[in-house]
């Protein structure tokens, strides 16, 4: 399973540097940052050049130690646009700011627009025991992972792989129809995950690939104790706008990606993150529930939250410590769309980099 953090893109972008922001852009962002810091009574960050950081929604503050203290600023961007934020973070340099589109065919990560997604967890608990169940029409056989173990699922042979101390991934092709399914589970035992998979019944056992009107998904009659199915709004394939920002400070890199593909996009990113080998912590971003994941094996941090109904924000920080993560999230302030476009003009994507990013 390929995790959602965009390592390949970060590695490509790390070899390219762009000029710093123009004086006009810096002054405009500085004025906006100062106004919002006074409005939200956020402690002024120390020194440093002002960098732009993209996010959706209104002005944002993140309280990790005390999420209940987060205050919401009602000021927001023009409807229908992807707004942006700036971050006053000492020593960091912008390398790329770009507007682009999501491209499902470029990613090994499941595209939520291509099938169904069902989510099972405890109510209002993003980091607790959870199951993310994907189902899509498919005419090809499942590619076997040599590290996975065979396991019988629903009368056919599937596979299970432990992806972390508390995480498992299960893949199988249901015996009826042309489809594939897989589960990402966290906080459950191996036996609980296998039992859950075997208890599923197809909503439509006669799926034919390609499926135009098939009813994808499963009926789950036997849920692990304490969790329940939560409703997930399907993703619209017509919504694929993305904004992306990359910052660097040797040896660290920060990349922020925002797409507007809706609730299923957020749940897909979250499921992929929870299926990785990492320490998970619930946080709050401007009153929105968010998840922070530390990947101890490669020095990365991932932060994901749903800023609006349509907007999913994923930040990946590489080569930094927790204090930098805290500084990063506490320094965010809103900038206008015009100010963001100035930063895009001042920091175009390197010519060697394709102007698209993988969809979740």
C-alpha positions in Angstrom: 0.0 0.0 0.0 1.4 3.3 -1.0 0.9 5.9 1.7 -0.5 9.3 0.8 2.5 11.5 1.7 4.0 12.8 -1.5 7.6 11.6 -1.1 8.4 11.3 -4.8 7.2 14.8 -5.5 9.1 16.2 -2.5 12.3 14.5 -3.7 11.9 16.0 -7.2 11.2 19.5 -5.9 14.0 19.5 -3.4 16.5 19.8 -6.2 15.0 23.1 -7.4 15.0 26.5 -5.8 13.0 29.6 -6.8 13.6 33.3 -6.0 12.1 34.6 -2.8 8.8 36.4 -2.8 8.7 39.9 -4.4 8.8 42.9 -2.1 5.2 43.8 -3.0 4.0 40.3 -2.2 5.9 40.2 1.1 4.5 43.6 2.2 0.9 42.6 1.3 1.2 39.3 3.1 2.9 41.1 6.1 0.0 43.5 6.4 -2.6 40.7 6.2 -0.6 38.5 8.7 -0.4 41.4 11.2 -4.1 42.2 11.0 -5.1 38.6 11.6 -2.7 38.0 14.4 -4.2 41.0 16.2 -7.7 39.9 15.5 -7.1 36.3 16.8 -4.7 37.5 19.5 -2.1 35.0 18.4 1.3 35.4 19.8 3.6 37.0 17.1 6.1 34.6 15.7 9.7 35.5 16.1 11.7 37.0 13.3 12.2 35.5 9.8 11.0 36.0 6.3 7.3 35.7 5.6 6.3 32.6 3.6 3.1 31.7 2.0 1.4 28.5 2.9 -1.7 27.3 1.2 -4.8 26.1 3.0 -8.6 26.2 2.4 -11.2 27.9 4.5 -10.8 31.0 6.7 -7.9 32.0 8.9 -6.6 29.1 10.8 -4.9 28.4 14.2 -3.9 25.0 15.4 -3.8 24.1 19.1 -2.2 20.7 19.6 -1.9 20.6 23.4 -5.3 22.3 24.1 -7.5 21.7 21.1 -10.6 23.0 23.0 -9.2 26.5 23.1 -9.3 26.9 19.3 -11.2 30.0 18.1 -12.8 30.4 14.7 -12.3 33.5 12.6 -15.4 34.1 10.5 -13.5 36.0 7.8 -13.2 33.8 4.7 -12.3 33.8 1.0 -14.5 34.5 -2.0 -16.9 31.5 -2.5 -15.8 29.2 -5.2 -12.1 30.0 -4.9 -9.3 28.1 -3.2 -8.1 30.5 -0.5 -4.6 30.6 0.9 -2.6 31.1 4.1 0.8 32.5 4.9 3.1 31.4 7.6 5.7 33.5 9.4 8.4 30.9 9.9 12.0 31.8 10.4 14.6 30.4 7.9 12.2 28.7 5.5 12.2 29.4 1.8 9.5 28.9 -0.7 10.5 26.7 -3.7 7.1 26.2 -5.4 3.6 27.7 -5.2 1.2 26.4 -7.9 -2.4 25.9 -8.9 -2.9 22.5 -10.5 -5.3 19.6 -10.8 -5.7 16.1 -9.3 -4.8 13.2 -11.6 -6.0 9.8 -10.4 -4.0 7.9 -13.0 -0.7 9.2 -11.5 -1.2 7.6 -8.1 -1.1 4.1 -6.6 -3.4 5.5 -3.9 -7.0 4.6 -4.3 -9.1 7.2 -6.2 -12.3 7.8 -4.2 -14.2 8.8 -7.4 -13.6 5.4 -9.0 -15.7 3.3 -6.5 -17.4 3.2 -3.1 -15.9 4.1 0.3 -17.5 3.0 3.6 -16.1 4.1 6.9 -16.6 2.4 10.3 -15.4 3.9 13.6 -16.5 5.2 16.9 -18.5 8.4 16.6 -16.4 11.6 16.7 -13.1 9.7 17.0 -10.9 10.0 14.0 -7.9 8.2 15.6 -9.6 5.3 17.4 -10.4 1.9 16.1 -11.6 2.3 12.5 -12.1 0.4 9.2 -12.0 2.0 5.7 -13.7 -0.3 3.2 -13.1 0.3 -0.6 -14.9 -1.4 -3.4 -14.7 -0.8 -7.2 -15.5 -2.6 -10.4 -12.4 -4.3 -11.9 -11.7 -6.7 -14.6 -8.1 -7.6 -13.6 -6.8 -9.9 -11.0 -5.4 -8.4 -7.8 -1.6 -8.0 -7.8 -0.1 -10.1 -5.0 2.1 -8.4 -2.5 5.0 -10.8 -1.5 4.9 -9.6 2.1 1.1 -10.3 2.5 -0.3 -13.6 3.9 -3.1 -15.6 2.2 -6.4 -15.6 4.0 -9.9 -16.9 3.0 -12.4 -14.0 2.5 -16.0 -14.6 1.5 -15.4 -17.9 -0.3 -12.4 -16.7 -2.2 -8.7 -16.3 -1.4 -7.6 -12.9 -0.2 -4.5 -11.5 1.5 -3.7 -9.7 4.7 -0.7 -7.5 5.5 0.3 -5.9 8.7 1.3 -2.4 7.9 2.0 -1.1 11.5 1.7 -2.3 15.1 -2.0 -1.6 15.1 -2.7 -1.5 11.3 -3.8 -4.1 8.7 -4.7 -4.1 5.1 -6.9 -6.8 3.5 -7.4 -7.3 -0.2 -9.7 -9.7 -2.1 -11.8 -10.1 -5.2 -15.4 -11.1 -4.3 -16.4 -14.4 -5.7 -19.5 -12.9 -7.5 -19.2 -10.3 -10.2 -16.2 -8.3 -11.5 -14.9 -6.2 -8.6 -12.1 -5.8 -6.1 -12.2 -4.7 -2.4 -9.7 -3.8 0.2 -9.8 -2.8 3.9 -7.5 -0.5 5.8 -8.0 -1.1 9.5 -6.4 0.4 12.6 -6.8 -0.4 16.3 -8.3 -3.9 15.7 -6.7 -7.3 16.1 -5.9 -9.5 13.0 -8.8 -11.8 14.0 -11.3 -8.9 14.2 -10.3 -7.6 10.8 -10.6 -11.0 9.1 -13.9 -11.7 10.8 -15.2 -8.3 9.7 -14.2 -9.0 6.1 -15.8 -12.4 6.1 -19.1 -11.0 7.4 -19.6 -8.6 4.5 -22.2 -9.2 1.9 -22.2 -7.5 -1.6 -25.0 -5.0 -2.2 -24.9 -6.0 -5.9 -23.5 -9.5 -6.6 -23.8 -9.1 -10.4 -21.3 -6.3 -11.0 -19.9 -6.5 -14.5 -16.8 -4.5 -15.5 -17.0 -1.8 -16.7 -19.9 -1.1 -14.4 -22.1 1.8 -15.3 -25.0 1.4 -12.9 -23.6 -1.2 -10.4 -24.4 -0.6 -6.7 -21.0 -0.8 -5.2 -20.4 -1.5 -1.6 -21.2 -4.0 1.1 -23.7 -4.7 3.8 -21.9 -5.0 7.1 -23.9 -7.0 9.6 -21.2 -7.8 12.2 -19.2 -4.8 13.3 -16.3 -4.9 15.8 -17.4 -3.8 19.2 -17.8 0.0 19.7 -17.6 1.1 16.0 -20.4 1.9 13.6 -20.7 3.0 9.9 -20.5 6.7 9.3 -22.0 8.3 6.2 -19.5 9.4 3.5 -20.6 11.7 0.7 -19.2 10.4 -2.6 -16.6 12.4 -4.5 -17.5 14.2 -7.6 -15.0 13.6 -10.5 -15.6 17.1 -11.7 -14.0 18.6 -8.6 -10.2 18.3 -9.1 -8.8 21.7 -8.3 -5.6 21.6 -6.2 -3.2 24.2 -4.7 0.2 23.2 -3.6 3.1 24.9 -1.8 6.6 23.6 -1.1 8.9 25.2 1.5 12.5 24.2 2.2 15.1 24.8 4.9 18.1 22.5 4.8 17.6 19.6 5.6 13.8 20.0 5.9 10.9 20.2 3.5 7.3 21.1 3.9 4.7 20.4 1.3 1.0 21.4 1.6 -1.6 20.0 -0.8 -5.3 21.0 -0.8 -7.9 19.5 -3.1 -11.7 20.2 -3.3 -12.9 16.6 -4.0 -15.0 16.5 -0.9 -15.6 14.2 2.1 -14.5 10.9 0.4 -11.2 12.5 -0.4 -10.6 13.4 3.3 -11.6 9.9 4.4 -9.3 8.3 1.8 -6.3 10.3 2.9 -7.1 9.6 6.5 -7.4 5.8 5.9 -4.1 5.7 4.1 -2.4 7.6 6.9 -3.9 5.4 9.6 -2.7 2.3 7.8 0.9 3.4 8.0 3.4 2.6 10.7 3.2 5.8 12.7 2.2 7.4 15.9 -1.3 9.1 15.7 -2.5 12.1 17.6 -5.8 13.9 17.4 -5.5 17.7 16.9 -7.8 20.6 16.1 -7.5 23.1 13.3 -9.7 26.1 13.6 -12.3 24.1 15.4 -12.0 21.2 12.9 -11.0 17.8 13.9 -7.6 16.8 12.4 -5.1 14.0 12.7 -1.3 14.3 13.1 0.8 11.3 12.3 4.5 10.9 13.1 6.4 8.4 10.8 9.4 7.5 13.0 11.1 5.4 10.4 11.7 8.2 7.9 11.5 11.4 9.9 8.2 12.6 8.4 5.1 14.2 9.9 1.7 14.2 8.2 -1.2 16.4 9.1 -4.7 16.0 7.5 -7.9 17.8 8.2 -11.2 18.7 6.4 -11.3 22.5 6.3 -14.6 22.9 4.5 -17.2 20.4 3.1 -15.2 20.2 -0.1 -11.6 21.0 1.1 -9.1 18.4 2.3 -5.7 19.7 3.5 -2.7 17.5 3.7 0.6 18.8 5.1 3.8 16.7 5.0 6.9 17.8 6.9 10.2 16.0 6.4 13.5 16.3 8.3 12.0 18.3 11.2 11.3 17.8 14.8 8.0 18.3 16.7 8.9 21.9 17.7 9.0 22.8 14.0 5.6 21.1 13.5 4.2 23.2 16.3 5.8 26.4 14.9 4.5 25.6 11.4 0.9 25.1 12.5 0.8 28.0 14.9 2.1 30.6 12.4 -0.7 30.2 9.7 -2.5 33.3 8.7 -5.0 34.0 5.9 -4.0 35.8 2.7 -6.1 36.8 -0.2 -6.4 35.1 -3.6 -4.5 38.0 -5.2 -1.7 37.6 -2.8 -1.6 33.9 -3.4 -1.4 34.5 -7.2 1.5 36.9 -6.6 3.3 34.0 -4.9 2.5 31.6 -7.7 4.0 34.1 -10.2 7.1 34.5 -8.0 7.6 30.8 -7.4 6.6 28.8 -10.4 6.9 25.0 -10.4 10.3 23.9 -11.8 10.3 23.1 -15.5 11.3 19.5 -14.8 8.2 18.9 -12.6 4.8 18.0 -14.1 2.2 20.5 -13.2 -0.1 17.9 -11.7 -0.3 16.1 -8.4 -1.8 12.7 -7.5 -5.3 12.5 -6.3 -6.1 10.8 -3.0 
